[in-house]
Amino acid sequence: MHPFSYTRVSDTRAALDAGRRGGRYIAGGTTLVDLMRETVERPRALVDISALPLREVTVTRRGGLRIGALVRMAEAAAHPRVRALYPVISQALELSASAQLRNMATIGGNIMQRTRCSYFRDVTAACNKREPGTGCAALHGVNRTHAILGTSDDCVATHPSDVAVAFAALEATVHLLGPAGERTVPFADFLLEPGSTPSREQALRPGELITAVEIPALPRPLKSGYLKVRDRQSYEFALTSAAVALHIRGGVIREAKVAAGGVGTVPWKLPAVEGRLIGQRPSDALWTTAAERAADGARPLPHNRFKVELLRRTVERQLRVIGGGK
Ligand SMILES: Cc1cc2nc3c(=O)[nH]c(=O)nc-3n(C[C@H](O)[C@H](O)[C@H](O)COP(=O)(O)OP(=O)(O)OC[C@H]3O[C@@H](n4cnc5c(N)ncnc54)[C@H](O)[C@@H]3O)c2cc1C
């Protein structure tokens, strides 16, 4: 580990001051500290924000949900409002990491977590995300768990978060506070596809702090849920996953929100699948037809061709679970 300074702040102004001076925010520390130990990350100044008053879950005036950036994953998952309004969020969180990690890790830190690509985490390997211009060892290496959507010639790493897939599906908004004041960014624009600059991963400006994630109100009744497919049933990242929310009224699907995880360089929204669902009556045939569009545009790598079919099946199964049928 490289030497670093550590400051604990208790108000947002002090946090922003430290952030403006180049300090790196640390919340639960469950992933940043690992990366520092591996010398993948070498911040010179840590600013511990865990005491900031960003730990509330509130229902917005319009009936959406605002989850403070420092709400622990376990707290968010168990929160009665989250469970009642958006089970897809609770399920995505409960299927993440381990109980110990979920007790420490925060919502803000979760969406900011970096890829689990083993070449990114190996400082001796070529990685454009870690060291721009060095190449991408995963392109011709072991790439079974890598992305098939949103990739570029410079990076094929997946975004590992589960709850980010639910946020993408539900079209959440990220609330930010920075030296220039407050702003909001649609979740779809917050995490960035790698393109030719894979080291730039989020739309955060220098010194900006995530204060909350807001999920918009959606028409009710709304059924939602998260399916995660992985090599083992616990304590493992997704090979594929699907977050699905459906509003069905009068026997017709009026609203459909669908996104996939484990397959994209960012959580992957599936508008073509949603388009096939809206206005239709639920049926087994519909789930199959809609899921056929799940892997549109996929560019599989030599070791992960299986993800194309696995993604299609994951989406089809979760549509059936939420929408009904065998
Ligand atoms: C063994 C293991 C298994 C895991 N499995 C899963 C899994 O299956 N699914 C899953 O989704 N996740 C998984 N994770 C990741 C875990 O969820 C993250 O480590 C955790 O959510 C990070 O939150 P944190 O508060 O500890 O972040 P920290 O480690 O404190 O910070 C992470 C990053 O976020 C930044 N940051 C934190 N808060 C803010 C803020 N408010 N504003 C701006 N920047 C901020 C930090 O600067 C840092 O860059 C796993 C982690 C481990 C170690």
PDBQT file of the ligand as one rigid body, heavy atoms in Angstrom, charges set to zero:
ROOT
HETATM    1  C1  LIG A 401     -15.871 -10.132  -2.093  1.00  0.00    +0.000 C 
HETATM    2  C2  LIG A 401     -16.827  -9.135  -2.661  1.00  0.00    +0.000 A 
HETATM    3  C3  LIG A 401     -17.960  -9.559  -3.325  1.00  0.00    +0.000 A 
HETATM    4  C4  LIG A 401     -18.855  -8.620  -3.863  1.00  0.00    +0.000 A 
HETATM    5  N1  LIG A 401     -19.961  -9.050  -4.533  1.00  0.00    +0.000 NA
HETATM    6  C5  LIG A 401     -20.819  -8.133  -5.078  1.00  0.00    +0.000 A 
HETATM    7  C6  LIG A 401     -21.979  -8.527  -5.780  1.00  0.00    +0.000 A 
HETATM    8  O1  LIG A 401     -22.266  -9.721  -5.949  1.00  0.00    +0.000 OA
HETATM    9  N2  LIG A 401     -22.781  -7.554  -6.301  1.00  0.00    +0.000 N 
HETATM   10  C7  LIG A 401     -22.518  -6.217  -6.138  1.00  0.00    +0.000 A 
HETATM   11  O2  LIG A 401     -23.289  -5.380  -6.597  1.00  0.00    +0.000 OA
HETATM   12  N3  LIG A 401     -21.424  -5.825  -5.475  1.00  0.00    +0.000 NA
HETATM   13  C8  LIG A 401     -20.586  -6.732  -4.945  1.00  0.00    +0.000 A 
HETATM   14  N4  LIG A 401     -19.467  -6.326  -4.271  1.00  0.00    +0.000 N 
HETATM   15  C9  LIG A 401     -19.142  -4.912  -4.241  1.00  0.00    +0.000 C 
HETATM   16  C10 LIG A 401     -19.699  -4.227  -3.031  1.00  0.00    +0.000 C 
HETATM   17  O3  LIG A 401     -21.081  -4.113  -3.177  1.00  0.00    +0.000 OA
HETATM   18  C11 LIG A 401     -18.991  -2.874  -2.994  1.00  0.00    +0.000 C 
HETATM   19  O4  LIG A 401     -17.716  -3.138  -2.447  1.00  0.00    +0.000 OA
HETATM   20  C12 LIG A 401     -19.701  -1.846  -2.158  1.00  0.00    +0.000 C 
HETATM   21  O5  LIG A 401     -21.006  -1.622  -2.578  1.00  0.00    +0.000 OA
HETATM   22  C13 LIG A 401     -18.938  -0.530  -2.186  1.00  0.00    +0.000 C 
HETATM   23  O6  LIG A 401     -19.515   0.360  -1.260  1.00  0.00    +0.000 OA
HETATM   24  P1  LIG A 401     -18.612   1.085  -0.185  1.00  0.00    +0.000 P 
HETATM   25  O7  LIG A 401     -19.488   2.049   0.523  1.00  0.00    +0.000 OA
HETATM   26  O8  LIG A 401     -17.853   0.128   0.646  1.00  0.00    +0.000 OA
HETATM   27  O9  LIG A 401     -17.614   1.861  -1.180  1.00  0.00    +0.000 OA
HETATM   28  P2  LIG A 401     -16.121   2.383  -0.924  1.00  0.00    +0.000 P 
HETATM   29  O10 LIG A 401     -15.169   1.245  -1.002  1.00  0.00    +0.000 OA
HETATM   30  O11 LIG A 401     -16.069   3.254   0.293  1.00  0.00    +0.000 OA
HETATM   31  O12 LIG A 401     -15.964   3.317  -2.190  1.00  0.00    +0.000 OA
HETATM   32  C14 LIG A 401     -16.030   2.790  -3.486  1.00  0.00    +0.000 C 
HETATM   33  C15 LIG A 401     -15.850   3.930  -4.489  1.00  0.00    +0.000 C 
HETATM   34  O13 LIG A 401     -16.963   4.801  -4.421  1.00  0.00    +0.000 OA
HETATM   35  C16 LIG A 401     -16.565   6.140  -4.194  1.00  0.00    +0.000 C 
HETATM   36  N5  LIG A 401     -17.636   6.703  -3.365  1.00  0.00    +0.000 N 
HETATM   37  C17 LIG A 401     -18.242   6.108  -2.314  1.00  0.00    +0.000 A 
HETATM   38  N6  LIG A 401     -19.259   6.851  -1.892  1.00  0.00    +0.000 NA
HETATM   39  C18 LIG A 401     -19.301   7.959  -2.686  1.00  0.00    +0.000 A 
HETATM   40  C19 LIG A 401     -20.147   9.108  -2.747  1.00  0.00    +0.000 A 
HETATM   41  N7  LIG A 401     -21.180   9.281  -1.900  1.00  0.00    +0.000 N 
HETATM   42  N8  LIG A 401     -19.892  10.034  -3.684  1.00  0.00    +0.000 NA
HETATM   43  C20 LIG A 401     -18.865   9.867  -4.564  1.00  0.00    +0.000 A 
HETATM   44  N9  LIG A 401     -18.045   8.801  -4.555  1.00  0.00    +0.000 NA
HETATM   45  C21 LIG A 401     -18.270   7.866  -3.626  1.00  0.00    +0.000 A 
HETATM   46  C22 LIG A 401     -15.209   6.031  -3.523  1.00  0.00    +0.000 C 
HETATM   47  O14 LIG A 401     -14.418   7.171  -3.754  1.00  0.00    +0.000 OA
HETATM   48  C23 LIG A 401     -14.650   4.801  -4.222  1.00  0.00    +0.000 C 
HETATM   49  O15 LIG A 401     -14.109   5.162  -5.452  1.00  0.00    +0.000 OA
HETATM   50  C24 LIG A 401     -18.589  -7.242  -3.706  1.00  0.00    +0.000 A 
HETATM   51  C25 LIG A 401     -17.450  -6.817  -3.001  1.00  0.00    +0.000 A 
HETATM   52  C26 LIG A 401     -16.582  -7.738  -2.479  1.00  0.00    +0.000 A 
HETATM   53  C27 LIG A 401     -15.364  -7.243  -1.733  1.00  0.00    +0.000 C 
ENDROOT
TORSDOF 0
